[in-house]
């Protein structure tokens, strides 16, 4: 009598739940613990722990900024306006003064220019602590009659990377009295700024300071203040002209309120005919075209009436006249009137108007 056949799959079926149960507990039926002679993932084959990787050691060392001896003796690149006295006129809206520099030979911190001019180092170098090793230097450029003080940025190889003239946001002929590195760039201080009470441009009674941000290749004004509020207002208006000339929308937005932005986009209106332009042309378009030739003439505060319009200027409110010489005869002055908020804040303009011209 033959014996019945036992199904061969029965044992494997019975074992399957056991294998799954073991796997669920975290052990692998095919994985064994390393023996004492095998290296672990964090050991070398000899059992010595791996040294941690120092990622900073792969970075090149920061270059050494320029030293005083490097900028006061030998050849030095300076803004071209320093060697061309006809350009020392203030403003310089929209211009890159570090482009196409002139080279002078410094000795003891100064270099002669022409028959009566001079370029002189007055402050610095002040290391800015940036990865490019940049340093700020205060320069005075003199043509025999007018001086222009400039904050210049140099890299360790002596290259002139940026230049910010005080005349871009101050009045008269102020002189740099201090440079101090800050977290965002450099603080510049000055004296001798012309105020509304001063009769001449030179040796004014005003003082002030500004913080300039260095983010290669730009050296921009972050904040500014003057001892006379009228000069602070003038600086804001000047910086708007510079932003318009550069067509820097981010800077323009930062210098006007919402109402100010709307006034920039408003049509010229009747002033358009006086400026020989269409009445429908936006104020922004015309000011952008004229920005390089515009100049902040003066700023006043209320209570008083606005010149030429007779409108009241509230107590503590500031307004400035901005003008340009234009026309075929070279004498017609197209001008604009800019107003600040009545709350006394002077860092943003609230209204910009085209006012026509005077002769």
Buried (B, 14 or more C-beta within 10 A) or exposed (E): EEEEEEEEEEEEEEEEEEEEEEEEEEEEEEEEEEEEEEEEEEEEEEEEEEEEEEEEEEEEEEEEBBEEEBBBEEEBBBBBBBBBBEBBEBBBBBBEBBEEBBEBEBEEEBBEBEEEBBBBBBBBBBBBBBEBBBBBBBBBBBBEEBBBBBBBBBBBEBEBBBBBBBBBBBBBBBBBBBBEBBEBBBBBBBBBBBBBEBEEBBEBBBBBBBBBBBEEEBBBBEEBBBBBBBBBBBBBBBBBBBBBBBEBEEBBBBBBBEBBBEBBEBBBBEBBEBBEBEEEBBBBBBBBEBBBBBBBBBBBBBEEEBBEEEEEBBEBBBBBBBBBEBBEEEEBBBBBBBBBBBEEEBBBBBBBBBBBBBE
